[in-house]
Amino acid sequence: MRLYVYLLEGEDWAVEDSYVKLKVGKFKSKTRVLKNTRNPIWNEEFVFRVHDLEEELVISVYQHHDNSGIFSNVYGDLVGKVKIPVWSVTAEENQTLPPTWFSLQKPKSAKSVDKYCGKILLTVSLHGKGRDLSTDHVGYVNPTNDTSKEVEVTSISSQDFHGFAAHSKKSSEGKHLIKNIAGHFEKLFGKNEEAKKSDEEESKKDDSSDMSTIISDYEDIPEEPLVSHNFEEVIERMRPTSEDKEMPGDLPGGVLLDQTYVVSSKDLNLLLFAPDSQFRKDLAELQGTKDVQEGPWTWKSDEMCVTRVVTYIKAASKLVKAVQATEEQTYTKADGKEFSVFVTVNTPDVPYGSTFKIELLYKIMPGQQEHSGEESARLVVSWAINFCQNTMMKSMIEGGARQGLKENFDQFAEVLARKLKETTSKLVLEKDQALASLQIEQQSDWEMAKEYFWNFTVVSTIFMVLYVFVHILLSEPSKLHGLESHGFDLPDSFGELITSGILVLQLERVYYMVSRFVEARLKRGNDSGVKAQGDGWVLTIALIEGMNLPSLDPTDFPDPYVVFTCNGKTRTSSVQLQTLDPQWSEILEFDAAEEPPSVLDVEVFDFDGPFDQDSSLGHAEINFLKHTSAELADIWVPLEGKIALSSQSKLHLRIFLDNNNGVETIRDYLTKMEKEVGKKLNLRSPHKNSTFQKIFGLPPEEFLINDYSCSLKRKMPLQGRIFLSARIVGFYANLFGHKTKFFFLWEDIEDINVACPSWSTMGSPALVIILRKGRGVDARHGAKCQDEEGRLHFCFHSFVSFNVASRTIMALWRTRKLPPDQKEEIVKEQLEKDEKLALIEDAASYLVVEDVQMSKIYSAELPVHVKSLMRMFDGGDLEHRVMSKSGCLNYATTSWETAAPDVSERQVSYKFNRFISVFGGEVTSTQQKSPIANGTGWIINEIMTLHDVPFGDHFRVQFRYEIDSSTVHNSCKCDVSVGVMWLRNIKFEQRITRNIVGKFTTRVKDTLELVEREILLSS
């Protein structure tokens, strides 16, 4: 016979770290150790062979000690015991003891911990030979915590158990638990087919009788099918166990897809995971996936979840051939509204496929209801990689997996977008609602005039004026008194004098109020309500109200208005008269910009009239990168400044940043930057952008332009990557788990310098970025130093391609730091330079650039004939021999071809050795020769391009050789001039020009002397 013991849980134990030993006769077993709990939950099964019904089941609870070393779980303090005679189980109905609480009995040993030891919940079942199909060892089951909590149990002590009759009340939930346990036993039994065959003949008769008894005992409990062909019914079975579960967090690898669709969450779940889903078929067709085999959705009662297995053959890629893949999909939550599916992908046939598994988590959640009343659902897919074995190729595997998943889920989103409509973003809905409510709330001028003029001063003045006017009408002309004359009436008493003075002061005060109101109304209307123009990034500001604004005059209230400044442009609100808590309810929009703004400057002024300078009441700076879109949609901005801080002044704003042209705005911006950078800039993938935003905690509108591998110079060089976006420069490094990251705005940069190679920069040029004083405080830990003026210096070096990285950084900085009018001038200059460059590249006029300042660096009379010296330009042995000796490697020339009448042209290419140039860059030249007017000599013009040198793409070197016959027999005169033609302006033009002229003066002299020597030796 077999005794099945199902140990459920313990309660009110005297110790926190514990384990349980079970013993029946000579057979023993034990549980795992549970720590830091006095109410442990095991849910473990144990099977013992029973030879004698007089044997006892002894359950002993021990306290675990961490210092037990290799004898952990072997030696510990005994907490309590429970003894259950096996024969007492046979007295129970169906020979099964329902879930029952047993009180632990204090042992006689002095090692007991407390008088009350707690209690333990377990169920025991005894079966005869007919069901003797398991092995002698323990069968472990993963815990399902909800099982034991839903059962009604009986609590007794082990001392009373010998006289305990089988009168324990079993609820329907208890039967359900026993049924699940029995079902799990059946699964275990089914795995041991050999044992079943060996015992089949011996136990055939007994089995029939025993099985008939068991079946009759459970006739009132319908058997659960392991597989359900109705997907919705299977999911519905998870609802009771999912209602109390929380939605799991995203996996650490990052988010592959986060989108909301106009569909209910239940329907989206059916579309993605229902058997024979048309969406999956369309996706497989797009991705080239073949032989898709979907297993049925299976209910696992032991794990209380629904799972299935999907196998398919992934299409071949550039690096990996077509391979077999297996997905195990498991629902971890399905309550009818929220669904989460955990997927494990195994591809053992790929390189190192046995060392890792890909994990995916699909989360489907209800979204915001649409204006049309339709439901929406949000789908979030995240991923992670789980390495089963250590491998040196970990980073390569992670990179390949990330790239493959990105491509797959780009296609996933594409197919899903065909079938479902994507919702309007929540931010756009909030913006429309907020702006619509503000337009309703705006007051008319009459309402504002009523509020402004309805005060004691105006009312009393009107009353006094009317009173005096009525008095004049009712009075008769009086006689002249004192110094009065006809037409000149004076007060006849001090009372009249005082009354007249009060009336004059009142009228002056009212006149002042009327004039200010008119001026304030005239000031309004320039910016408020004006719609933005153009396509691109549109900034919309809803100015709601102000609170606790300070007053510069203690006897009067301020007349505040607000000025917003962004990207060099300003917007001004209306003036609110005589108030500390102004109510604006105005909408101001900035015209569309090519790049998203980084900072919004806000300043509140006190209106003093059209001819007086207004006083500042406070200011603030809003950094768009430090606030989410939701935060900006409804934000109170505290004002800075001495009087503003003392009054705790603040403004209520609603800020919305929209891209009204979508991805085309980003493409246009990158196209513009390509002209500055001189290099193709590609739009980064959504996955790459998402990872970039996640690293630095940036808002979703931030897009990555480029990133480069480099080192950050501090006390010790730190290898990492520098990230460049439209608004920030960021650096990220991960050295053995220690992460270093920071970023600062382009507007924070005051200057960028190029440092020459040195030992400290490992022999490579460095880029030194200097921030303005008080800027980049959050990035202080990455700075190399701080100068006397309080400016932070950041040093980056060891770029793979310093020229490309520095050129990109300089171009981005220039476009961000300059105001719009200067940007327009730069664009015009760039167009002129592009035309100039196009002119230069034209073969006919390539070497004739009139505005280049040429310097004569060589002039001499050589004792060789003109024809002999011209052999230096015919591509023959003399030319190759001389250029090789002068330090030119891989020297090659083309033949002379006619480019224009009397003008021939050829191309020259070579490479300087390290003695000539430390950069060892390549050189390409275009040479043109034409005869002198008198026919006695030649003029050779040459344009030289230096590659792989700092700022090599910013200039060209121009040479002019004039070779003419001399009056001396067999001699010629040779003059050489050199100039530097600048294609782009930089700060180092004079230094580079001076260096080039100096270097080539020496080189031309040495080369011509070598030509003279070779010609003379050969003759």
HELIX and SHEET records of a PDB file:
HELIX    1   1 ASP A   66  PHE A   71  5                                   6    
HELIX    2   2 VAL A   86  THR A   90  1                                   5    
HELIX    3   3 GLU A   93  GLN A   95  5                                   3    
HELIX    4   4 LYS A  129  ARG A  131  5                                   3    
HELIX    5   5 ASN A  145  LYS A  149  1                                   5    
HELIX    6   6 PHE A  161  GLY A  163  5                                   3    
HELIX    7   7 SER A  172  LYS A  191  1                                  20    
HELIX    8   8 GLU A  193  GLU A  200  1                                   8    
HELIX    9   9 LYS A  204  ASP A  217  1                                  14    
HELIX   10  10 PHE A  231  GLU A  236  1                                   6    
HELIX   11  11 ARG A  239  SER A  242  1                                   4    
HELIX   12  12 SER A  265  PHE A  273  1                                   9    
HELIX   13  13 GLN A  278  GLN A  287  1                                  10    
HELIX   14  14 GLY A  353  THR A  355  5                                   3    
HELIX   15  15 LYS A  394  LYS A  419  1                                  26    
HELIX   16  16 LYS A  426  GLU A  441  1                                  16    
HELIX   17  17 ASP A  445  PHE A  453  1                                   9    
HELIX   18  18 PHE A  456  LEU A  474  1                                  19    
HELIX   19  19 PHE A  494  LYS A  523  1                                  30    
HELIX   20  20 PHE A  624  LYS A  626  5                                   3    
HELIX   21  21 SER A  629  LEU A  632  1                                   4    
HELIX   22  22 LYS A  642  SER A  647  1                                   6    
HELIX   23  23 VAL A  663  VAL A  677  1                                  15    
HELIX   24  24 PRO A  686  PHE A  696  1                                  11    
HELIX   25  25 TRP A  746  ASP A  748  5                                   3    
HELIX   26  26 VAL A  777  GLY A  782  5                                   6    
HELIX   27  27 PHE A  802  LYS A  817  1                                  16    
HELIX   28  28 PRO A  820  GLU A  841  1                                  22    
HELIX   29  29 VAL A  866  MET A  870  1                                   5    
HELIX   30  30 ARG A  871  PHE A  873  5                                   3    
HELIX   31  31 ASP A  877  LYS A  885  1                                   9    
HELIX   32  32 GLY A  952  HIS A  954  5                                   3    
HELIX   33  33 GLU A  989  SER A 1018  1                                  30    
SHEET    1   A 5 ILE A  41  ARG A  49  0                                        
SHEET    2   A 5 ARG A   2  GLU A  11 -1                                        
SHEET    3   A 5 LYS A 119  HIS A 127 -1                                        
SHEET    4   A 5 THR A  96  SER A 103 -1                                        
SHEET    5   A 5 THR A 154  SER A 157  1                                        
SHEET    1   B 4 PHE A  27  LYS A  30  0                                        
SHEET    2   B 4 SER A  18  VAL A  24 -1                                        
SHEET    3   B 4 GLU A  56  GLN A  63 -1                                        
SHEET    4   B 4 ASP A  77  PRO A  85 -1                                        
SHEET    1   C 7 GLY A 254  TYR A 261  0                                        
SHEET    2   C 7 ALA A 377  PHE A 387 -1                                        
SHEET    3   C 7 PHE A 356  PRO A 366 -1                                        
SHEET    4   C 7 PHE A 339  ASN A 346 -1                                        
SHEET    5   C 7 VAL A 323  ALA A 334 -1                                        
SHEET    6   C 7 CYS A 305  LYS A 314 -1                                        
SHEET    7   C 7 LYS A 290  GLU A 294 -1                                        
SHEET    1   D 7 GLY A 254  TYR A 261  0                                        
SHEET    2   D 7 ALA A 377  PHE A 387 -1                                        
SHEET    3   D 7 PHE A 356  PRO A 366 -1                                        
SHEET    4   D 7 PHE A 339  ASN A 346 -1                                        
SHEET    5   D 7 VAL A 323  ALA A 334 -1                                        
SHEET    6   D 7 CYS A 305  LYS A 314 -1                                        
SHEET    7   D 7 THR A 298  LYS A 300 -1                                        
SHEET    1   E 4 GLN A 583  ALA A 593  0                                        
SHEET    2   E 4 TRP A 537  MET A 547 -1                                        
SHEET    3   E 4 LYS A 650  ASN A 659 -1                                        
SHEET    4   E 4 ILE A 635  PRO A 638 -1                                        
SHEET    1   F 4 LYS A 569  THR A 572  0                                        
SHEET    2   F 4 PRO A 560  CYS A 566 -1                                        
SHEET    3   F 4 VAL A 599  ASP A 606 -1                                        
SHEET    4   F 4 SER A 615  ASN A 623 -1                                        
SHEET    1   G 7 HIS A 738  LEU A 745  0                                        
SHEET    2   G 7 ILE A 728  LEU A 735 -1                                        
SHEET    3   G 7 LEU A 718  SER A 725 -1                                        
SHEET    4   G 7 LEU A 704  LEU A 712 -1                                        
SHEET    5   G 7 LEU A 792  HIS A 797 -1                                        
SHEET    6   G 7 ALA A 766  LEU A 771 -1                                        
SHEET    7   G 7 ILE A 749  ALA A 755 -1                                        
SHEET    1   H 6 HIS A 738  LEU A 745  0                                        
SHEET    2   H 6 ILE A 728  LEU A 735 -1                                        
SHEET    3   H 6 LEU A 718  SER A 725 -1                                        
SHEET    4   H 6 LEU A 704  LEU A 712 -1                                        
SHEET    5   H 6 LEU A 792  HIS A 797 -1                                        
SHEET    6   H 6 CYS A 785  GLN A 786 -1                                        
SHEET    1   I 7 SER A 855  LEU A 862  0                                        
SHEET    2   I 7 CYS A 972  TRP A 982 -1                                        
SHEET    3   I 7 PHE A 955  SER A 965 -1                                        
SHEET    4   I 7 GLY A 937  LEU A 946 -1                                        
SHEET    5   I 7 GLU A 922  PRO A 931 -1                                        
SHEET    6   I 7 VAL A 903  PHE A 912 -1                                        
SHEET    7   I 7 CYS A 888  THR A 893 -1                                        
SHEET    1   J 7 SER A 855  LEU A 862  0                                        
SHEET    2   J 7 CYS A 972  TRP A 982 -1                                        
SHEET    3   J 7 PHE A 955  SER A 965 -1                                        
SHEET    4   J 7 GLY A 937  LEU A 946 -1                                        
SHEET    5   J 7 GLU A 922  PRO A 931 -1                                        
SHEET    6   J 7 VAL A 903  PHE A 912 -1                                        
SHEET    7   J 7 GLU A 897  ALA A 900 -1                                        
END                                                                             
